Amino acid sequence: MDKRLYYEDAYCTRFTAQVAERFTLEGKPAVRLSRSAFYPTSGGQPHDTGRLGGTGVVDVQVGGDGAVLHVLAEPLPEGTASVSGEIDWSRRYDHMQQHSGQHLLSQVFFRWLGLETVSVHFGDALNTVDLDGPPLSAAQLADVETAANGLVWENRPIRAYWVDEEARGKVPLRRAPAVAGATRIVEIDKFDWSACGGTHVRRTGEIGLIALVRVEKHRGRSRVHFVCGGRA
């Protein structure tokens, strides 16, 4: 697997790498690099955009072998052996706010109402969490929103770290991962522990305001639409 720089630092926006492979993906030019700070669509979180040299990166995917595949607006110049990458920071940071906010919200739903998150979707405008229970009342939504924003104002640290399978058994994960081996944990200090490969802010204060927009019934469950930070 290529080295994923965002695992080490979600705030990394510039990097250099060797061009490991050129190919065509879905009819568009694409490259694989020796390492990358670009986040590929996975875990419900959308991909980064940005530039490699003077070429736009329009999509980022995970290949069958786990490699990060960069889909380009146009091919890199012939003979390009190394390239400088730059992440669209506005898009990246928005995704970080939404994703960290979702972790916090899902734990509040569980601790306050006993409702587990069964699926998550991050959209361009609104995000959703599907909860294992009937649609919530307006009073329940208000209580959860108040509690979540209280945790934002506490400005708790958010850390990401790896544990092996044995150590993972000692972590109070909100939801156990289906895969074996080493696991990346994202922890909201003394509140939530989740197995996650996504990009996150460093403290809950960076999430900004959390707004629960509406709730609806979806396949017998409760679907809550929400936004965080600059979207709220």
Summary of the structure (lengths in Angstrom):
residues: 232
radius of gyration: 18.8
end to end distance: 36.5
largest distance: 61.8
contacts: 724
relative contact order: 0.16
helix: 24%
strand: 40%
